[in-house]
Amino acid sequence: MTELIITLGENNRSWPYIQQLIKVEDWTNIFVIGNKVVEDSFRVEGKVINFIVINEKETVKTIVQNITRELKEKITGTEVALNFVSGKGKLHMALIPSVLKLGLGIRFVVLNEERNMEEIKLF
């Protein structure tokens, strides 16, 4: 299966959605990008989550460097699944160049109305 990377804000209204997205597939690895509050509080029973803790006050350029460094040694495949339902735009803007710098393919994934994982087709 694919590795999943999610941006996650500390506003926990989106957390049940993200927890369900994590549960519906057998992901190879799960990466959650967020601040220290997210790392300390977010859990999904039975799943191992790799947290990438960022400081949202840093520049986008610095966040890109930090995410790239953290993912470089941990991504095992050639493609990742991304979800941006949660988190701030600044995180979203940093994650895309990080993934592209690593030469990874991208799939955007969401939950459909039946709460099953669905890929957003780019073409």
N, C-alpha and C positions, 0 to 999 in steps of 0.2 A: 504494500500500500504506500501511499504518498505521505510525506511529512507535512504537517499542518503548522502554519504560523498565523497567530492571531494577535492583533493589537487589542489591548483591554484597558479601558478606563476605570477609575475607581468608583464611578457612578454605577452601583451594582444592579440597576434595573435591567441591564443587558446581560447580566451574568447567567441567568437561567437559559437563555438562548444559546450562549457560548458553551455552557456545560452540556447542553443537548447536542450541539454540533460535534463536540469532542467525543461524546458517547456513541454516536450513530455509526462511526466507522472505526476500523481497526488501524489507526494511524501508526506508521513506523516510529515517528517521533512527534511530540507536540511541543511547540515553542509558544510561550505567551510573553509578549512585550508590553511592559507597563512599569509603573513606578513601584516604590517600596511597599506602599499600601496594598497594591495588587498582589505582590509576591507574598506578603504576610497573610492575606485573607482568602485568596481564591483557591479553591480545591475542587477536584472532581473525583469522586470515590472510584477506586480501582484503576486510576490512570496516573502515570508518571508524567509530570509536566516540567519542562525545562523553562525556567524564567530568565528573561533578559531584562534586567532592571535598568531603566534609563532615568535620567534627570530631565524632566520636561522643560526646565529653565535653560538648558544648554541649547546651542544653535543646532539647526537641522544638520549642518555639516558634521558637527561633533557627534550627534546621535547616529548619523549614517555610519561614521567610522566605528562607533561602539557596537552597533548591531552587526556590521560586517565582520568585525573581529570575533564576536561571540558565535556567529553562525558558521564561520569558515571551517572550524575544526569539527563541528557537530553534524552538519548536513551530510547524509550518506548517499542521497540519490542525486538525480539530475533535474528534478522538478519538485516544486513545492505547491501546496494548496494554501491560498491566502484568504482571510476573511477580515473585513474592515468594519463590521457592524458596530463595534465598540471602539473606544479610544478617540483621541483627538486627531485632527487633520495633520498636525505636525508629525505625529507618529506614522501616519499613513504615508506622508511625503518622504519620510526617512527610510521606511521599509522597502519601498519599491526600488530605489537606487541601490540599496544594500543587496537585495536579491539579484538584481541585474549585474552588479559588479562581480558577483560570484558565478556568473554565467549560468544561472538556473532558469529553467522554464517555469512559467507561472500558470496556475489554474485558480480561478476565483470560485469559491464555494459558499453556498448559503443553505439554509433550511427552507424547504418548500412548505406549502400549506399543510401537508400531512406530517410535517416535522421530520422529513427525511432529507439527507444531504443531496444537493443538486449543484451541478457545475454551471456556472454562467459562461455560455459560449461566447468567445471573442469574435468569431467569424460566422 
